[in-house]
Amino acid sequence: MKTVQFREAICEAMSEEMRTDESIYLIGEEVAEYNGAYKASKGMLDEFGAKRVIDAPIAELGFGGIAVGSAMNGNRPIVEYMTFNFALVGIDQIINNAAKIRQMSGGQFNCPIVFRGPTASAGQLAATHSQAFENWFANCPGLKVVVPSNPYDAKGLLKAAIRDNDPVIFMESEQMYGDKMEIPEGEYIIPIGVADIKRAGTDVTIVSFGKIIKEAYIAADELAKENISVEIIDLRTVRPMDENAIIESVKKTNRLVILEEAWPFGSVSSEITYRVQDLAFDYLDAPIKRITTADTPAPYSPVLLEEWLPNSSDVIKAVKEVLYL
């Protein structure tokens, strides 16, 4: 085992795959000469050269379209967005081209491409740089949506995403790039669409994904002091969703809390709630509770931002509500 940062896990995944397949390349803003805005591609320009690690102009629609076209013609591009807030500029290429070309071409073209970069809030970055769009992309047939919460998962899932023959949205976090964790020295792959039980428990299930899951860990530690046993499921992949893992956990605990860093309307937690009531209604001993950001644009003020974001206190409150405590 070795200890790596999240950014290093991302870099290792891309580099290992690029060494074995010359059709893979990385394109994005500042990915080459600057080693990536968050240093997630450090050293890759030196190893692979400017034809495979490509600095693009600030034109997400342009380099996104180039990458989609090249994927249709035999390449396997990795597109880095400095933040998924900027992906809105190129979302037409993602939704109307990458996600649909296999069906629209009758299977003549596929689009093996990864769109990756940071999602959600990262401190005082204000309303237009703090948005979580996992549910937006997951709403679109043809896209897979992956949101890892730690370096181990990030590396294994990114390698799987790069090898996938369909477009994958791979969403990270600026506030996790420095997170450290032990990962295996050798190669490993984590299959897309498989959730992970991060903590086993018997009293209540918490489902979450991405960096906000850390608040669930904090809450679980505090609740354990009161002899409340919490099971935490990390979705890892939003689409396809491992609903079986959630259902089996709910059958055991009979209670569900969902923690998500996104707006409440039409959220991933809304989808999970529907599936659980449809498939496991008779196992529920309390209504499902979801915890999201406030239903407003992200504030810049640090005081307001703290209120806007979900936290461990919110999780503890929700758990006690479903336990009728």
Summary of the structure (lengths in Angstrom):
residues: 325
radius of gyration: 19.7
end to end distance: 42.4
largest distance: 60.3
contacts: 1152
relative contact order: 0.12
helix: 40%
strand: 18%
